Amino acid sequence: MIEWIFYCIGIIFMMLFLKSILIKPIFFREKWQAGLGYGLPAILYFLLFVLMVNSEYALSQIDIKNQYPMSGKTQVAVSGTVTPSNPSSSQQTSLYSFGTISSSVNFQNGLINLQNDLISVQNDFNTLQSNFGQSSTNPIYTYSTDSKDKLYVDANGKGTIIGDTSNNTYYIPGNSSYNNEMKNTKNSVYFTTTWAAECAGYKASK
């Protein structure tokens, strides 16, 4: 980008040089003074432009060689007969094995274990989904025994931890000020865990 700025400045000096020599000196009394005053800067800026363009071209060639190291190199022809060799069974096992899987039987057992794990995850998800669909008489549900990871949600999956934007304080269900904060919906934001509230910059109410 900067080389084109030098190029434009060189063009301007060149136009001033030609006009001062052919017509009338600009900002100079004599034509030879205008020739030196405008001609030398024009030559200098054009020279800088050419040098910068050449340097960028050289850098681009280096990048191309780094990206394609085989370009421009002569490939060596192999003389004689080339006989392909089949890898042994032990080599095939090492190529296609993952962990302790070394045979088709172990591979099938691994697939069965993976399928059982997926079924277990699906069952846990169904259990959690059924808990969300319970009666609204007890709308607040908590999960996990860790206080940081405990999940506070209602029957619709909405967070029940209230964050007060006026004082950057959050209130969990059961807090003495929780019911008052429920009425203050204007300055309230909601979180599902205390960890999320603290990450958002809120501190626990006292």
Salt bridges, closest charged atoms under 4 A:
GLU198 OE1 - LYS148 NZ 2.48
